Amino acid sequence: MESVIEKMNEKFFENVIKTDDCWLWIGSKASTGYGDFRSNNVRYKAHRYSYLIHYGKLPNKFICHKCNNPLCVNPSHLYAGDALNNVSDMIKAGRQNNQVKTHCPNGHEYTPDNTYIHKNGSRRCKSCAKLYSKNKRRA
């Protein structure tokens, strides 16, 4: 008799196309672009489920992609990382929404002279920082 886990794994792999490189998730997708796997009233991100079945447990961390492909579930492309790893990977791949913004929320252009890049990869507008500092001193 087939176990519940074996049935879940079989259902999972029905939605995977293995290529020489990435294993592509072809099942449903979340709005974030990641694969969405549901079984027995439990919802998983497909890459997290793949990590679970290949490595035995999910660490209390992000599961990141070495290949920068959100639909990849190849266990050799997945690694447990922290939030900084996850954001760094996203920035390198050009998948961070804020990267396409050309101006700060106050309308100042992000130029090399007007932009500070924080060590976590986020951008800060130097003009806004100066205004904030000046207004703080007046208070």
Phi and psi in degrees as GROMACS dihedral restraints (atoms count N, CA, C in turn):
[ dihedral_restraints ]
;  ai    aj    ak    al  type     phi  dphi    fc
    3     4     5     6     1   -75.8    20    10
    4     5     6     7     1   133.1    20    10
    6     7     8     9     1   -75.9    20    10
    7     8     9    10     1   165.4    20    10
    9    10    11    12     1   -60.1    20    10
   10    11    12    13     1   -41.3    20    10
   12    13    14    15     1   -66.0    20    10
   13    14    15    16     1   -41.9    20    10
   15    16    17    18     1   -61.7    20    10
   16    17    18    19     1   -39.8    20    10
   18    19    20    21     1   -65.1    20    10
   19    20    21    22     1   -42.0    20    10
   21    22    23    24     1   -62.4    20    10
   22    23    24    25     1   -45.1    20    10
   24    25    26    27     1   -63.5    20    10
   25    26    27    28     1   -40.1    20    10
   27    28    29    30     1   -62.3    20    10
   28    29    30    31     1   -45.0    20    10
   30    31    32    33     1   -61.4    20    10
   31    32    33    34     1   -40.3    20    10
   33    34    35    36     1   -60.5    20    10
   34    35    36    37     1   -52.0    20    10
   36    37    38    39     1   -70.8    20    10
   37    38    39    40     1   -14.5    20    10
   39    40    41    42     1   -66.1    20    10
   40    41    42    43     1   -18.5    20    10
   42    43    44    45     1  -107.3    20    10
   43    44    45    46     1    18.3    20    10
   45    46    47    48     1  -123.0    20    10
   46    47    48    49     1   131.7    20    10
   48    49    50    51     1  -110.4    20    10
   49    50    51    52     1   118.0    20    10
   51    52    53    54     1   -88.6    20    10
   52    53    54    55     1   123.2    20    10
   54    55    56    57     1  -108.1    20    10
   55    56    57    58     1  -179.5    20    10
   57    58    59    60     1   -65.7    20    10
   58    59    60    61     1   -19.8    20    10
   60    61    62    63     1  -115.7    20    10
   61    62    63    64     1   -89.0    20    10
   63    64    65    66     1   -81.6    20    10
   64    65    66    67     1   151.4    20    10
   66    67    68    69     1  -101.3    20    10
   67    68    69    70     1   113.2    20    10
   69    70    71    72     1   -92.7    20    10
   70    71    72    73     1   129.6    20    10
   72    73    74    75     1   -79.9    20    10
   73    74    75    76     1   123.7    20    10
   75    76    77    78     1  -113.9    20    10
   76    77    78    79     1     4.3    20    10
   78    79    80    81     1   -78.7    20    10
   79    80    81    82     1  -161.3    20    10
   81    82    83    84     1   -65.7    20    10
   82    83    84    85     1   156.0    20    10
   84    85    86    87     1  -125.7    20    10
   85    86    87    88     1   145.1    20    10
   87    88    89    90     1   -79.6    20    10
   88    89    90    91     1   165.8    20    10
   90    91    92    93     1   -62.7    20    10
   91    92    93    94     1   -18.7    20    10
   93    94    95    96     1   -79.1    20    10
   94    95    96    97     1   -10.0    20    10
   96    97    98    99     1    95.8    20    10
   97    98    99   100     1    -3.6    20    10
   99   100   101   102     1   -88.6    20    10
  100   101   102   103     1   154.0    20    10
  102   103   104   105     1   -65.1    20    10
  103   104   105   106     1   146.5    20    10
  105   106   107   108     1  -123.1    20    10
  106   107   108   109     1   114.8    20    10
  108   109   110   111     1  -115.8    20    10
  109   110   111   112     1   126.9    20    10
  111   112   113   114     1  -124.3    20    10
  112   113   114   115     1   134.7    20    10
  114   115   116   117     1  -156.0    20    10
  115   116   117   118     1   137.6    20    10
  117   118   119   120     1    50.8    20    10
  118   119   120   121     1    45.2    20    10
  120   121   122   123     1    61.2    20    10
  121   122   123   124     1    22.8    20    10
  123   124   125   126     1  -120.2    20    10
  124   125   126   127     1   136.2    20    10
  126   127   128   129     1  -109.0    20    10
  127   128   129   130     1   132.8    20    10
  129   130   131   132     1  -128.1    20    10
  130   131   132   133     1   150.7    20    10
  132   133   134   135     1   -74.6    20    10
  133   134   135   136     1   135.8    20    10
  135   136   137   138     1   -58.1    20    10
  136   137   138   139     1   -40.8    20    10
  138   139   140   141     1   -67.9    20    10
  139   140   141   142     1   -32.0    20    10
  141   142   143   144     1   -70.0    20    10
  142   143   144   145     1   -38.8    20    10
  144   145   146   147     1   -65.1    20    10
  145   146   147   148     1   -40.7    20    10
  147   148   149   150     1   -60.6    20    10
  148   149   150   151     1   -44.2    20    10
  150   151   152   153     1   -59.1    20    10
  151   152   153   154     1   -44.3    20    10
  153   154   155   156     1   -59.8    20    10
  154   155   156   157     1   -48.7    20    10
  156   157   158   159     1   -73.6    20    10
  157   158   159   160     1   -24.5    20    10
  159   160   161   162     1   -91.8    20    10
  160   161   162   163     1   -27.7    20    10
  162   163   164   165     1  -114.2    20    10
  163   164   165   166     1    -2.6    20    10
  165   166   167   168     1    91.0    20    10
  166   167   168   169     1   -23.3    20    10
  168   169   170   171     1  -160.2    20    10
  169   170   171   172     1   158.7    20    10
  171   172   173   174     1   -99.2    20    10
  172   173   174   175     1   122.5    20    10
  174   175   176   177     1   -71.7    20    10
  175   176   177   178     1   163.0    20    10
  177   178   179   180     1   -82.1    20    10
  178   179   180   181     1    56.3    20    10
  180   181   182   183     1  -143.8    20    10
  181   182   183   184     1   176.6    20    10
  183   184   185   186     1   -73.1    20    10
  184   185   186   187     1   148.4    20    10
  186   187   188   189     1  -105.1    20    10
  187   188   189   190     1   110.9    20    10
  189   190   191   192     1  -101.3    20    10
  190   191   192   193     1   161.2    20    10
  192   193   194   195     1  -107.4    20    10
  193   194   195   196     1   123.4    20    10
  195   196   197   198     1   -67.5    20    10
  196   197   198   199     1   -29.3    20    10
  198   199   200   201     1   -89.1    20    10
  199   200   201   202     1    -5.6    20    10
  201   202   203   204     1    58.0    20    10
  202   203   204   205     1    31.2    20    10
  204   205   206   207     1  -115.2    20    10
  205   206   207   208     1   106.1    20    10
  207   208   209   210     1   -60.3    20    10
  208   209   210   211     1   -21.5    20    10
  210   211   212   213     1   -93.1    20    10
  211   212   213   214     1     2.1    20    10
  213   214   215   216     1   -81.1    20    10
  214   215   216   217     1   134.0    20    10
  216   217   218   219     1  -122.1    20    10
  217   218   219   220     1    16.7    20    10
  219   220   221   222     1   -68.2    20    10
  220   221   222   223     1   118.5    20    10
  222   223   224   225     1   -60.9    20    10
  223   224   225   226     1   -26.2    20    10
  225   226   227   228     1   -75.0    20    10
  226   227   228   229     1    -9.9    20    10
  228   229   230   231     1   -99.3    20    10
  229   230   231   232     1    -3.3    20    10
  231   232   233   234     1  -106.8    20    10
  232   233   234   235     1   143.9    20    10
  234   235   236   237     1  -148.3    20    10
  235   236   237   238     1   152.7    20    10
  237   238   239   240     1   -82.4    20    10
  238   239   240   241     1   125.2    20    10
  240   241   242   243     1  -139.4    20    10
  241   242   243   244     1  -179.6    20    10
  243   244   245   246     1  -103.0    20    10
  244   245   246   247     1  -177.2    20    10
  246   247   248   249     1   -60.8    20    10
  247   248   249   250     1   -37.7    20    10
  249   250   251   252     1   -65.4    20    10
  250   251   252   253     1   -42.1    20    10
  252   253   254   255     1   -58.4    20    10
  253   254   255   256     1   -44.6    20    10
  255   256   257   258     1   -63.4    20    10
  256   257   258   259     1   -45.9    20    10
  258   259   260   261     1   -67.6    20    10
  259   260   261   262     1   -41.3    20    10
  261   262   263   264     1   -60.5    20    10
  262   263   264   265     1   -44.6    20    10
  264   265   266   267     1   -60.3    20    10
  265   266   267   268     1   -42.4    20    10
  267   268   269   270     1   -65.3    20    10
  268   269   270   271     1   -41.0    20    10
  270   271   272   273     1   -66.5    20    10
  271   272   273   274     1   -45.8    20    10
  273   274   275   276     1   -58.3    20    10
  274   275   276   277     1   -35.4    20    10
  276   277   278   279     1   -85.0    20    10
  277   278   279   280     1    -5.8    20    10
  279   280   281   282     1    72.0    20    10
  280   281   282   283     1    28.5    20    10
  282   283   284   285     1  -104.1    20    10
  283   284   285   286     1     8.2    20    10
  285   286   287   288     1   -87.4    20    10
  286   287   288   289     1   125.6    20    10
  288   289   290   291     1   -55.5    20    10
  289   290   291   292     1   -38.0    20    10
  291   292   293   294     1   -70.8    20    10
  292   293   294   295     1   -15.8    20    10
  294   295   296   297     1   -65.4    20    10
  295   296   297   298     1   -27.1    20    10
  297   298   299   300     1   -84.7    20    10
  298   299   300   301     1    -9.5    20    10
  300   301   302   303     1   -73.5    20    10
  301   302   303   304     1   132.7    20    10
  303   304   305   306     1  -100.0    20    10
  304   305   306   307     1   -13.4    20    10
  306   307   308   309     1  -135.9    20    10
  307   308   309   310     1   151.3    20    10
  309   310   311   312     1   -73.2    20    10
  310   311   312   313     1   170.3    20    10
  312   313   314   315     1   -58.5    20    10
  313   314   315   316     1   -22.1    20    10
  315   316   317   318     1   -93.7    20    10
  316   317   318   319     1     5.1    20    10
  318   319   320   321     1    94.6    20    10
  319   320   321   322     1    -0.7    20    10
  321   322   323   324     1   -76.4    20    10
  322   323   324   325     1   137.7    20    10
  324   325   326   327     1   -73.3    20    10
  325   326   327   328     1   138.4    20    10
  327   328   329   330     1   -79.8    20    10
  328   329   330   331     1    99.0    20    10
  330   331   332   333     1  -115.9    20    10
  331   332   333   334     1   165.0    20    10
  333   334   335   336     1   -56.9    20    10
  334   335   336   337     1   -36.0    20    10
  336   337   338   339     1   -77.5    20    10
  337   338   339   340     1   -22.3    20    10
  339   340   341   342     1  -108.8    20    10
  340   341   342   343     1    12.8    20    10
  342   343   344   345     1  -129.0    20    10
  343   344   345   346     1   129.2    20    10
  345   346   347   348     1  -105.0    20    10
  346   347   348   349     1   128.6    20    10
  348   349   350   351     1   -98.5    20    10
  349   350   351   352     1   114.4    20    10
  351   352   353   354     1   -70.9    20    10
  352   353   354   355     1   158.1    20    10
  354   355   356   357     1   -63.4    20    10
  355   356   357   358     1   -19.6    20    10
  357   358   359   360     1   -87.1    20    10
  358   359   360   361     1     1.9    20    10
  360   361   362   363     1    96.7    20    10
  361   362   363   364     1    -9.4    20    10
  363   364   365   366     1   -76.4    20    10
  364   365   366   367     1   155.7    20    10
  366   367   368   369     1  -102.7    20    10
  367   368   369   370     1   145.8    20    10
  369   370   371   372     1  -129.5    20    10
  370   371   372   373     1   138.1    20    10
  372   373   374   375     1   -82.0    20    10
  373   374   375   376     1   122.1    20    10
  375   376   377   378     1   -68.1    20    10
  376   377   378   379     1   -35.5    20    10
  378   379   380   381     1   -61.6    20    10
  379   380   381   382     1   -44.1    20    10
  381   382   383   384     1   -66.3    20    10
  382   383   384   385     1   -38.8    20    10
  384   385   386   387     1   -61.7    20    10
  385   386   387   388     1   -40.9    20    10
  387   388   389   390     1   -65.0    20    10
  388   389   390   391     1   -44.0    20    10
  390   391   392   393     1   -62.6    20    10
  391   392   393   394     1   -43.2    20    10
  393   394   395   396     1   -60.6    20    10
  394   395   396   397     1   -44.8    20    10
  396   397   398   399     1   -64.5    20    10
  397   398   399   400     1   -43.7    20    10
  399   400   401   402     1   -64.0    20    10
  400   401   402   403     1   -44.7    20    10
  402   403   404   405     1   -68.3    20    10
  403   404   405   406     1   -32.2    20    10
  405   406   407   408     1   -67.5    20    10
  406   407   408   409     1   -38.3    20    10
  408   409   410   411     1   -68.8    20    10
  409   410   411   412     1   -30.9    20    10
  411   412   413   414     1   -71.6    20    10
  412   413   414   415     1   -28.5    20    10
